[in-house]
Amino acid sequence: MKKLVILTVSFLILFAQFVFSQNILENKYDVKQYILDLQISNSSTVISGNVIINANVTSTSLDTFVVDLIDTIVVGQTYMVVDSVFINGVSNTFQHHNDLIFIPMATAIPQNQTFSAQIYYHGNGTANSQTNYNGISKYNYTGKIHTFTFSEPTWSKVWWPCKQDLKDKADSVTFYITTNATNKSGSNGILKSTESLPGGKVKYKWVSKYPTDFYLISFTVGPLTEYITYAPLPGGTDSVLLQNLLFPSSSYYQTHLKAINKTKQLLYLFSELIGTYPFKDEKYGYCVVGSQLGAMEHQTMCTIGYQAMDTTSTMYGVNTYYVWYVAHELGHQWFGNYVTCSKWNYIWLSEGFASYMEYVALQNLESQTKADYWIQEAHNEIILVPGGSVYVPDSLVADENNVFDYILEYKKGPSILHIMRYEINNDSLFFAVLKNYLSTYAYSVASADDFKQIAESTTGINFSDYFNQWYYGEGYPIFNVNWNQNNDTLTITSNQTTSTAITTLFKTHFDLKINYVTGDTIIRLFQGSNNETYKIYFPEPVTSIEFDPHFWLLQSNSITTGIEKNNIFSSFEVFPNPAKDKITIKLKQGIKLNNTIISIFDIQGQLLLQQAIKLEKTEININGLTNGVYILKLNSNDKTEVTKFVKE
């Protein structure tokens, strides 16, 4: 989850420089371990220290080591200065410009050999508009000053030297944080030790043994209070440490405790549905910070705003339900952290999937009504913006607004995953797709095509049309449905247009709820061309039809009802139809007049009038009925037939 802010032109230029000008020399090595050892204050965004990068040469040889670190973004405000560099413990020359550190090797390092680069540096990593407010932020909340980091997508380099390549996860991360002894710290992995130092300082050692992408490494430092509990996992023999940094003096403190308890349920649910929590041997938890909203899925320890950490929705009003932040960030631990998109073009695999876990959480832990509200609100927002693709093409990826487009990635992204679930039409199989995807690319990266192949091999369904129209395509379908019923044949025509000229047809199933006098049923049809006609045997008199009653599809629709002017059945006919003040019932030859009763019902099935038929042609006064559609039922001995008529 990213904070939504307005980007400046200078930011877009900087982001474009990274995407398209990342030095090819960085592709010559594979990061094995990051060791960060930093002096961090809770009251300042100025830091100092060193970072060790242990790596392995992957090219024929490595004669220049290159790593990302800003030099100056805003003069005197956001900058980093490299003090010295060591390669394998030996001091080395370097150059620092264009947000890169260039370190020439005295002797080239051969392929498959490991080496260690240690960089000492200092500077001010403050977040600002030029970095989309990524970097180090400082807040005063409830009188407690604290600092924390946001780095997605490419702003880790604002505060520490690293290789900003999604495909190169570090095998492990160690983070030493030295700060005032009055502060607590939060970071990735397990807190291995807390060492008291002279001068009222303390040194925390955080260690993670799980592969970690650069933008998921973080810290929070401040006079916060630690709250620890445990979350049981399916099977009853294992649990996850929940380690949290909170503000007990906050008016939202009880809300935060409720959210932590809800997280226990979420951890259990998600582990059941998509596989065991992938970092169970370390922890999960929250660093609550002084920003009102916003959150970031830092691996094993989410950073979250004090109002965002709410699973009660009481502070937001009746129609808003904010379990979604907590469910979303936890969902990211699987989708984004466990399996990371291989390029920012495929951010759907992270934001879209994590957003869908919000729906899954509401559906399973709250109610289908709340889940329906969530998906309908998503559809309503998408329909207001008819164009745009969930896939981010190379031509647009340099603009972070496109990568983290709220409508396309956070709303349409989960909506089209919901459509895949509908097309699979088997929840066990749908969640098997997610499980297989996660286990196949565990602790690594994947593309949208990788996910497509897993979906197809798991289900046996060809998803080419699905991806071409819903993922790579633009817009949504618009259905114009007309129906009429003649005797026992229900005829439905569907004319599909679309919201853009880019995607002119969405080949898809759709559901219709058929309402009749004594009940209702759902039928599923498939539209493979823009105009389709379906004839369905349906002996019950249809009173109305509803399109997509369970909110599966992203679509817009209109339904037109057809009423025959002459509904002629084998036993009788009714005319005129529509009628104003009376209708005439005419029995066919051969129908016995004894025990023949005509009944009129409204469309809810309530009996309004009943009359014995004594003649072959009988008039019935309908002046007492309001305008609308009515059901007429004939009972003659053992024969029953029904039809509709309209009072106008």
C-alpha positions in Angstrom: 0.0 0.0 0.0 1.4 3.4 -1.0 0.5 6.8 0.3 -1.3 8.8 -2.5 0.3 12.1 -3.2 0.8 14.6 -6.0 4.1 14.0 -7.8 6.4 16.8 -9.0 8.1 17.0 -12.4 11.5 16.6 -10.8 10.3 13.4 -9.1 9.2 12.0 -12.3 12.5 12.8 -13.9 14.4 11.1 -11.1 12.2 8.0 -11.2 12.6 7.8 -15.0 16.4 8.0 -14.6 16.3 5.0 -12.4 14.0 2.9 -14.5 15.8 3.5 -17.8 19.3 4.4 -16.8 20.2 1.9 -14.0 23.8 1.1 -14.6 24.3 -2.2 -16.3 27.3 -2.9 -14.0 24.9 -3.6 -11.2 23.7 -6.7 -13.1 27.2 -8.2 -12.7 26.7 -9.4 -9.1 24.2 -11.1 -6.9 23.5 -9.7 -3.4 23.8 -12.3 -0.7 23.6 -10.2 2.4 23.0 -6.7 3.6 24.4 -5.6 7.0 23.3 -2.1 8.0 24.9 -0.5 11.0 23.4 3.0 11.5 23.2 5.7 14.1 19.5 6.8 14.0 17.8 9.5 16.0 14.1 9.7 16.9 14.2 13.5 16.6 16.2 14.0 13.4 16.3 12.5 9.9 20.1 12.8 9.8 21.8 9.4 10.0 25.3 8.0 9.8 27.0 4.6 9.7 28.0 2.0 7.3 26.5 -0.7 5.1 28.2 -4.0 4.1 27.1 -5.7 0.9 28.2 -9.3 0.6 27.8 -10.4 -3.0 28.8 -13.0 -5.6 30.1 -12.1 -9.1 27.7 -13.4 -11.8 29.4 -12.0 -14.9 32.7 -13.1 -16.4 34.5 -10.7 -14.1 33.7 -7.6 -12.0 36.1 -4.6 -12.5 33.7 -1.9 -11.1 31.2 -2.3 -8.3 28.2 0.0 -8.6 25.5 0.5 -6.0 22.6 3.0 -5.6 22.8 5.9 -3.2 21.6 9.5 -3.7 24.1 12.3 -3.7 21.8 15.3 -3.6 18.1 15.5 -4.3 17.4 18.8 -2.4 20.5 20.9 -1.6 20.9 21.1 2.2 17.8 19.0 2.8 18.0 15.5 1.3 21.5 14.3 0.6 24.0 11.5 1.3 27.8 11.8 1.5 30.1 8.8 1.2 33.0 9.0 3.6 35.0 5.9 2.7 34.7 2.6 0.9 36.3 -0.8 1.6 36.4 -3.8 -0.7 37.2 -7.0 1.2 38.4 -4.9 4.1 40.8 -2.8 2.0 40.3 0.9 1.5 39.3 1.7 -2.1 38.7 4.8 -4.3 35.2 5.7 -5.4 33.1 8.2 -7.3 29.6 9.3 -6.2 27.3 11.0 -8.7 24.0 10.5 -10.5 22.7 8.7 -7.4 25.3 5.9 -7.9 28.5 4.9 -6.2 31.2 3.7 -8.6 34.0 1.6 -7.0 36.7 0.5 -9.4 38.5 -2.7 -8.5 42.3 -2.7 -8.3 42.0 -6.3 -9.6 38.9 -7.6 -11.3 37.0 -10.2 -9.3 36.4 -13.4 -11.3 33.0 -15.1 -11.9 31.4 -17.0 -9.0 33.7 -15.4 -6.4 32.2 -13.7 -3.3 33.3 -10.3 -2.2 32.4 -7.7 0.4 31.8 -4.0 -0.1 31.6 -1.7 3.0 30.4 1.9 2.6 30.7 4.5 5.3 28.4 7.5 4.8 26.3 10.1 6.5 23.5 12.6 5.5 20.0 13.7 5.7 17.5 11.2 4.3 14.4 13.3 5.0 11.3 12.5 2.9 10.1 15.3 0.6 7.9 15.9 -2.5 10.8 15.1 -4.8 10.9 11.6 -3.5 7.1 11.2 -3.3 7.6 11.6 0.5 9.8 8.5 0.7 12.9 8.4 2.8 13.0 9.1 6.5 9.9 10.8 8.1 9.7 12.5 11.5 6.5 12.9 13.4 5.4 14.0 16.8 2.4 12.0 17.9 0.9 12.1 21.5 4.1 14.0 22.5 6.4 11.2 21.3 8.8 12.2 18.5 9.7 9.3 16.3 11.3 8.5 12.9 10.5 5.8 10.3 11.1 5.0 6.7 9.1 4.5 3.5 11.0 3.4 0.4 8.7 2.0 -2.3 9.4 1.8 -5.2 12.9 3.0 -5.7 13.7 5.2 -2.8 15.7 3.0 -0.5 18.7 4.8 -2.0 17.5 8.0 -0.2 18.8 6.6 3.1 21.1 3.6 2.5 23.3 2.2 -0.3 21.7 -0.9 -2.0 21.1 -2.5 -5.3 17.6 -1.5 -6.3 16.8 -4.5 -8.5 13.6 -6.4 -7.8 15.0 -9.6 -9.1 18.0 -9.6 -6.7 16.7 -10.3 -3.2 19.2 -10.4 -0.4 19.4 -13.9 1.1 19.6 -12.3 4.6 19.5 -8.9 6.3 21.1 -7.8 9.5 20.3 -4.3 10.8 22.2 -2.8 13.8 20.3 0.3 15.0 22.1 2.6 17.6 19.9 5.2 19.2 19.0 6.7 22.6 18.3 4.2 25.3 14.8 5.8 25.7 13.9 4.6 22.2 12.6 1.3 20.9 13.3 0.2 17.4 11.3 -1.9 14.9 12.7 -3.6 11.8 12.7 -6.8 9.7 13.1 -10.2 11.2 14.0 -11.1 14.8 15.4 -8.9 17.5 18.5 -10.9 18.3 20.0 -8.6 20.9 19.8 -5.3 22.8 23.2 -4.0 23.9 23.6 -1.1 26.3 26.3 1.4 25.3 28.0 4.3 27.0 26.4 7.8 26.8 22.8 6.6 27.3 22.8 4.7 24.0 21.5 1.3 23.0 22.3 -1.0 20.0 19.5 -3.2 18.6 20.4 -6.1 16.3 17.6 -7.2 13.9 18.2 -10.3 11.8 16.1 -11.8 9.0 17.1 -15.1 7.3 14.4 -14.8 4.7 15.1 -13.4 1.2 14.2 -9.8 1.2 13.8 -7.2 -1.6 15.5 -3.8 -1.1 12.4 -1.7 -0.7 11.0 -3.8 2.1 13.8 -3.1 4.5 12.8 -0.4 7.1 13.2 1.0 10.5 11.0 2.8 13.1 12.7 4.5 16.1 11.1 6.3 19.0 9.9 6.2 22.6 7.2 3.7 21.8 5.9 0.8 23.8 6.3 -2.8 22.8 3.3 -5.0 22.8 3.8 -8.8 22.2 1.3 -11.6 21.6 1.1 -14.7 19.5 -1.1 -15.8 16.7 -2.0 -19.5 16.3 -1.6 -21.2 12.9 -3.8 -24.0 11.4 -2.8 -27.4 12.8 -2.7 -26.2 16.4 1.0 -26.9 16.9 2.5 -23.6 15.7 2.1 -19.9 16.2 3.5 -16.6 15.0 5.1 -13.9 17.2 3.2 -10.7 16.9 5.6 -7.9 17.9 4.2 -4.3 17.8 5.4 -0.8 18.7 2.4 1.3 19.9 1.4 4.6 21.6 -0.5 3.6 24.7 -1.4 7.3 25.3 -3.2 7.4 21.9 -7.0 7.7 21.9 -6.9 5.0 19.3 -4.9 2.5 21.5 -7.8 0.2 22.1 -8.6 0.3 18.4 -5.1 -0.8 17.7 -5.3 -3.7 20.2 -8.5 -4.8 18.5 -6.7 -4.7 15.1 -3.9 -6.9 16.5 -6.5 -9.4 17.7 -8.2 -9.3 14.3 -4.7 -9.9 12.7 -4.6 -13.2 14.6 -7.8 -14.3 12.8 -6.4 -13.0 9.5 -3.2 -14.9 9.9 -5.1 -18.1 10.5 -7.5 -17.5 7.6 -4.9 -16.6 5.0 -2.7 -19.5 6.1 -5.6 -21.8 5.6 -6.5 -20.4 2.2 -3.2 -19.6 0.5 -0.5 -21.4 2.5 1.2 -21.0 5.8 2.4 -17.5 6.7 5.7 -17.4 4.8 7.8 -15.7 7.6 6.4 -17.7 10.6 9.9 -18.5 12.0 10.4 -14.8 12.6 7.4 -12.6 13.2 4.7 -10.3 12.0 3.7 -7.0 13.6 3.0 -3.3 13.4 4.9 -0.1 13.9 2.2 2.4 14.5 3.4 5.9 13.4 2.1 9.4 13.6 0.9 9.8 10.1 -2.9 9.7 10.0 -3.4 7.1 7.2 -1.0 5.3 4.9 0.8 2.0 5.4 3.6 0.0 4.0 4.1 -3.8 4.0 7.7 -3.9 5.3 8.6 -7.5 5.4 7.6 -9.1 8.8 6.7 -5.6 10.3 4.2 -3.3 8.7 4.5 0.4 9.2 1.0 1.9 9.6 -0.7 5.2 10.3 -2.6 5.5 13.6 -6.0 5.9 12.0 -5.3 3.3 9.3 -4.9 0.6 11.9 -8.7 0.2 12.5 -10.8 -2.9 12.2 -14.0 -1.4 13.7 -14.8 1.4 11.3 -16.6 3.2 14.1 -14.5 6.4 13.5 -15.3 6.4 9.8 -19.0 6.1 9.6 -21.5 3.3 8.9 -20.6 2.7 5.2 -16.8 2.5 5.5 -15.0 -0.5 6.7 -11.3 -0.2 7.4 -10.4 -3.7 8.1 -9.0 -3.4 4.6 -5.7 -1.7 5.6 -4.8 -4.4 8.1 -5.9 -7.2 5.7 -4.2 -5.5 2.8 -0.8 -5.2 4.4 -0.9 -8.7 5.8 -1.9 -10.0 2.4 1.3 -8.3 1.0 3.4 -10.7 3.1 2.4 -13.3 0.6 1.8 -11.2 -2.4 4.7 -8.7 -2.7 7.1 -10.0 -0.1 7.0 -13.8 -0.4 6.5 -13.5 -4.1 7.5 -10.2 -5.6 6.7 -8.8 -9.0 9.7 -9.2 -11.3 9.1 -5.7 -12.8 7.1 -2.7 -11.6 5.0 -3.3 -14.8 3.4 -6.3 -12.9 2.5 -4.4 -9.8 -1.0 -6.1 -10.0 0.6 -9.2 -8.6 1.3 -7.2 -5.5 -1.3 -4.4 -5.0 -4.1 -6.1 -6.9 -3.8 -9.4 -5.0 -3.2 -7.8 -1.6 -6.3 -5.7 -2.2 -8.3 -8.8 -3.0 -7.4 -10.2 0.4 -9.4 -7.4 1.8 -12.5 -8.8 0.1 -11.5 -12.3 1.3 -11.1 -11.1 4.9 -14.5 -9.4 4.9 -16.2 -12.4 3.3 -14.8 -14.9 5.8 -14.5 -12.9 9.0 -17.3 -10.4 8.8 -20.1 -11.0 6.4 -20.9 -11.5 2.7 -22.9 -8.2 2.9 -19.7 -6.3 3.9 -17.7 -8.1 1.2 -20.4 -7.2 -1.4 -20.3 -3.6 -0.3 -16.5 -3.6 -0.8 -16.6 -5.0 -4.3 -19.6 -2.8 -5.3 -17.7 0.3 -4.2 -14.7 -0.8 -6.2 -16.8 -1.3 -9.3 -18.4 2.1 -8.8 -15.1 3.8 -8.6 -13.7 2.0 -11.7 -16.7 2.9 -13.8 -16.1 6.6 -13.3 -12.7 6.1 -15.0 -13.5 4.0 -18.1 -10.0 3.7 -19.6 -6.6 2.4 -18.5 -4.9 -0.9 -18.2 -4.1 -2.9 -15.1 -0.8 -3.8 -16.8 1.7 -0.9 -16.7 3.5 -0.7 -20.1 7.1 0.4 -20.4 5.9 3.7 -21.9 4.2 4.5 -18.6 6.2 2.8 -15.9 8.5 5.7 -15.4 5.6 7.6 -13.8 4.9 6.3 -10.3 1.4 7.6 -10.7 0.8 4.9 -13.2 2.6 2.2 -11.2 0.4 2.9 -8.1 -2.7 4.1 -9.9 -5.4 3.8 -7.2 -8.3 3.0 -9.5 -6.4 0.6 -11.8 -4.3 -1.3 -9.3 -6.1 -1.1 -6.0 -9.7 -1.3 -7.4 -9.7 -2.8 -10.8 -6.8 -5.1 -9.9 -8.7 -7.0 -7.2 -11.9 -6.8 -9.3 -10.4 -8.7 -12.2 -9.0 -11.3 -9.8 -12.6 -11.7 -8.5 -13.6 -12.3 -12.1 -11.0 -15.1 -12.5 -12.5 -16.7 -9.4 -15.9 -16.5 -11.0 -14.7 -18.0 -14.3 -13.0 -20.9 -12.4 -16.4 -21.3 -10.6 -14.8 -23.5 -7.9 -13.4 -21.8 -4.8 -11.2 -24.8 -3.9 -9.6 -24.6 -7.3 -9.3 -20.8 -7.3 -7.4 -20.9 -4.0 -5.3 -23.8 -5.3 -4.2 -21.5 -8.1 -3.0 -18.9 -5.6 -1.3 -21.6 -3.5 0.5 -23.1 -6.5 1.6 -19.7 -7.7 3.0 -18.8 -4.3 4.8 -22.2 -3.7 6.2 -22.2 -7.3 7.8 -18.7 -6.9 8.4 -18.8 -3.2 10.9 -16.1 -1.9 11.5 -15.1 -5.5 9.9 -13.0 -8.2 7.3 -13.6 -10.9 5.6 -12.0 -13.9 2.0 -11.8 -14.9 2.6 -14.5 -17.5 4.1 -16.7 -14.8 0.8 -16.4 -12.9 -1.2 -17.0 -16.1 0.7 -20.3 -16.7 0.0 -21.4 -13.1 -3.7 -20.6 -13.4 -3.9 -22.5 -16.6 -2.0 -25.6 -15.5 -4.0 -25.7 -12.2 -7.4 -25.4 -13.7 -7.1 -26.6 -17.3 -8.7 -23.3 -18.4 -7.2 -21.2 -21.2 -7.0 -17.7 -19.8 -5.7 -15.9 -23.0 -9.0 -14.1 -23.5 -9.2 -13.2 -19.8 -5.7 -11.6 -19.8 -6.1 -9.9 -23.1 -9.3 -8.2 -22.2 -9.2 -7.7 -18.4 -5.4 -7.4 -17.7 -3.8 -6.0 -20.8 -7.0 -4.5 -22.2 -8.9 -1.4 -21.1 -12.3 -0.6 -19.8 -15.3 -2.8 -19.0 -18.3 -4.3 -20.8 -21.7 -2.7 -21.0 -24.6 -5.2 -21.3 -28.0 -4.3 -22.8 -30.3 -7.2 -22.0 -33.8 -7.8 -23.4 -36.0 -10.7 -22.4 -39.4 -12.0 -23.1 -41.3 -15.2 -22.4 -43.6 -17.1 -24.8 -45.3 -20.1 -23.1 -42.4 -22.2 -21.8 -39.6 -20.5 -23.8 -37.6 -17.7 -22.2 -35.7 -15.7 -24.8 -32.8 -13.5 -23.8 -30.8 -11.2 -26.0 -27.6 -9.5 -24.9 -26.0 -6.7 -26.8 -22.5 -5.9 -25.4 -20.7 -2.7 -26.0 -17.6 -1.5 -24.0 -16.4 1.6 -22.3 -13.4 2.2 -24.6 -12.5 1.6 -28.2 -9.3 -0.3 -27.1 -11.1 -3.5 -26.0 -14.2 -4.0 -28.1 -15.5 -7.3 -26.6 -15.2 -9.0 -23.2 -15.8 -12.7 -23.7 -17.3 -13.7 -20.4 -19.9 -15.7 -18.5 -22.6 -13.7 -16.8 -25.3 -14.6 -14.3 -29.0 -13.8 -14.5 -31.4 -14.2 -11.5 -34.7 -15.3 -12.9 -37.6 -14.3 -10.5 -40.9 -16.1 -10.9 -44.1 -16.3 -8.8 -43.0 -19.1 -6.5 -39.3 -18.5 -6.3 -36.1 -17.6 -8.2 -33.1 -19.3 -9.8 -29.8 -18.3 -11.3 -28.7 -19.2 -14.8 -25.2 -18.7 -16.2 -24.7 -17.7 -19.8 -21.6 -17.1 -21.9 -21.2 -14.2 -24.2 -18.7 -14.9 -27.0 -19.7 -12.1 -29.4 -21.1 -8.6 -29.1 -24.7 -9.8 -29.9 -26.0 -13.1 -28.5 -29.5 -14.7 -28.3 -30.4 -17.4 -25.8 -33.6 -19.5 -25.8 -34.2 -21.3 -22.5 -36.9 -23.8 -21.5 -38.6 -22.1 -18.5 -42.2 -23.3 -17.7 -42.6 -20.9 -14.7 -43.9 -17.4 -15.5 -41.0 -15.0 -15.2 -41.7 -11.8 -13.3 -38.4 -10.1 -13.5 -34.7 -10.6 -14.2 -31.6 -9.3 -12.4 -28.2 -9.1 -13.9 -25.1 -10.3 -12.0 -26.9 -10.6 -8.6 -23.8 -11.5 -6.7 -21.6 -8.7 -8.0 -19.0 -10.9 -9.8 -18.5 -8.8 -12.9 -17.0 -5.4 -13.5 -19.8 -4.1 -15.8 -22.6 -1.8 -16.5 -26.0 -3.1 -17.6 -29.6 -2.3 -18.5 -32.5 -4.8 -18.7 -35.6 -4.4 -20.8 -38.6 -6.6 -20.1 -40.6 -8.0 -23.0 -44.3 -8.8 -22.6 -46.1 -10.6 -25.4 -49.2 -8.9 -26.8 -50.9 -12.3 -27.2 -49.8 -15.0 -24.7 -51.5 -18.0 -26.2 -51.4 -21.2 -24.2 -52.9 -24.6 -25.0 -55.7 -24.2 -22.5 -56.6 -20.5 -22.7 -55.7 -17.0 -23.9 -55.9 -13.6 -22.3 -56.7 -10.3 -24.1 -56.2 -7.5 -24.4 -52.6 -7.5 -23.0 -51.7 -4.8 -21.9 -55.2 -4.0 -20.5 -56.8 -1.0 -18.8 -59.9 -1.9 -16.9 -60.8 -5.5 -17.8 -59.3 -8.7 -19.4 -61.0 -11.5 -21.2 -60.2 -15.2 -20.5 -61.1 -17.4 -23.4 -60.9 -21.2 -22.9 -59.9 -23.4 -25.7 -62.2 -26.1 -27.0 -62.1 -29.3 -24.9 -61.5 -27.6 -21.6 -64.1 -28.7 -19.1 -65.9 -25.8 -17.3 -66.3 -27.6 -14.0 -63.5 -27.1 -11.5 -62.0 -24.4 -13.6 -60.6 -21.5 -11.5 -58.6 -18.4 -12.6 -56.3 -16.7 -10.0 -54.4 -13.4 -10.2 -51.2 -12.8 -8.3 -48.9 -9.8 -8.0 -45.2 -10.3 -8.8 -44.4 -11.1 -5.2 -46.8 -14.0 -5.4 -49.6 -12.6 -3.3 -53.1 -13.8 -4.3 -55.2 -10.8 -5.3 -58.3 -12.3 -7.0 -59.7 -15.7 -7.5 -62.8 -16.6 -9.7 -64.5 -19.7 -10.9 -64.9 -19.8 -14.7 -68.4 -20.8 -15.9 -68.2 -19.8 -19.5 -65.8 -20.3 -22.4 -65.3 -16.6 -22.5 -65.2 -14.7 -19.2 -64.5 -11.0 -18.5 -62.7 -10.0 -15.3 -62.7 -6.5 -13.9 -59.2 -5.3 -13.0 -60.0 -1.6 -12.2 -59.0 -2.3 -8.6 -55.4 -3.2 -9.6 -52.6 -0.7 -9.8 -50.6 -0.4 -13.0 -47.9 -3.2 -13.3 -47.2 -6.8 -14.2 -49.5 -9.6 -12.9 -49.5 -13.3 -13.0 -52.6 -15.2 -14.2 -53.0 -18.8 -13.2 -55.6 -21.3 -14.6 -56.5 -24.5 -12.7 -58.7 -26.9 -14.6 -59.1 -30.3 -13.0 -55.5 -31.7 -13.1 -54.2 -29.1 -15.5 -52.4 -25.9 -14.5 -51.1 -23.1 -16.8 -49.8 -19.6 -16.1 -49.2 -16.4 -18.0 -48.6 -12.7 -17.4 -50.6 -9.6 -18.2 -49.9 -5.9 -17.8 -52.3 -3.4 -16.3 -51.7 0.1 -17.7 
